[in-house]
Structures are given as C-alpha cells and as structure tokens.
Amino acid sequence: MLVDIVSTGQPPGLRIPRRTMPRANNPASRTSAFRLMSAAERLIGEHGYHNVSLVQIARAAGQANKYAVQYHFGTKENLVRGIFDDRLARIAARRRQLLDALDTRGHASVRELVHAFIYPVYEEVDDRGFHTYARFAERMLETDLPENTWFSSSHFGTTMEIRNRLSDLTPHLPSEEFSIRYRLISALLIQSLSLADRVRVETRPPAAETDASGGQILERAIDIAANALVMGTTPTGETL
C-alpha cells in the first residue's frame, strides 16, 4: 500500500478522493456560474461536447433562464475554459506539493512522476465521489478545443514539467517514440478513473471495498504506464 508522499516522500495511499465540488450548503455552490460549470462538466462527460446544448446545461443547472450560459460565460467555449481553470488550479497546486516533496527527498523515479501526474486528477471528484472531471477531459480530447481551453490554461505548467522530467529520465527513447508512449499512457491513466467509477457502480460494495477497488485499478494503471516508459526498443523499434 502506498503511503503519504507529503509526510514521507512516498506516493500517498489511494484513499477515497476528497470532495472538490462544494456541498449545497456552501455559499459558492449556490452561485449560478458554479452550478452551470458543474452541470456542463457532467453532461459533456456523459454525452460529448457537441451533443450537449446550452439550454440543456442551463436546465440541468436548475436555471430558469435558458440563456444562463451566455449571461455568465458568453460562449460555450468560455464555459469549458472556466471548468478547466477551476479544476486545473487545484490539480496544479497538488502536483506542486508532490513534486516538491520528491525534490526534497532527492531523486524521483519514473513511477513517482507518473503518480504525481495522475493522483491529483484522481482526487478531483464530484459530490457523489465520481470522476466527472476525468470523463469531461477525456471527451474534450475528441474536439479541437483543448489547445485554446485546456493547454493554454495558466495552470497547465505542472503538466509540462512532469512530461519534461519523464523525458529526461528516459533518454533511451527517441523523441518521437517518447511522444507516442506519453500520449498512450496519458489516455490509459485518465481512462482508468472512468473504469474505477464503472466498477463502483456495477459492484456497489461497501465504502472501504469501493476505495480499494478504485485504488487498485489506479495503482495497476500507474505500474503499466511507468513500465511502458522504462521499456526500451530495438533498432527496428520493436520492444525489448
């Protein structure tokens, strides 16, 4: 079992993620803009960006005004940008904690950097404990919007830092090969969170078992991702 990286320098245990969407009695959750972001994140994650209308988002957010998105955000793209900025601010701060702890201890392994990449995303859940942000982000990759809404965020820096550090630790991989593997493991790690949610719904075990199932899925995904980067290639590009 993993232990807390902040206190010991080791990856933290995969406990049930903390709530990051405020509860209904929190004043922030009562704002129209927040409810719109929450509804859009869930609906886009379930149906895809192009299959959800602004009116649907407004209705799901409990807004009587069908133009609520336009009023608060101007455009659907700006709404998406708001979701990314909100989530990435917390993800980047948590990644900074993990990276600083690794740097204080000394050398960081490939696996530890992969863990620092995905664990803060694992912690981002809705008020039911589901990874709606991960599903939303995965769906947004199906569009041409990430460049202007996700990758351009001021909080995207830690993502690139981890990518660059992983590249430095895998000099045996040619640049093109590293890029391919990095994209593959990024998809694997994000999809592992959706799988953890599906397992939770399908099995409906007690809370402790749910946490173990989700944690085990993510740990295995981290293992696979780290091994994919460490594995070498032959001169013909075949894996060793």
Secondary structure, DSSP 8 states (H G I E B T S, - for coil): ----HHHHSS--------B-S--TTSGGGGSHHHHHHHHHHHHHHHH-GGG--HHHHHHHTT-S-TTHHHHHHSSHHHHHHHHHHHHHHHHHHHHHHHHHHHHHHS---HHHHHHHHHHHHHT-B-TTS--HHHHHHHHHTTSS-HHHHTTTSTT-HHHHHHHHHHHHH-TTS-HHHHHHHHHHHHHHHHHHHHHHHHHHHHH---HHHHHHHHHHHHHHHHHHHHHHHH--B-TTS-B-
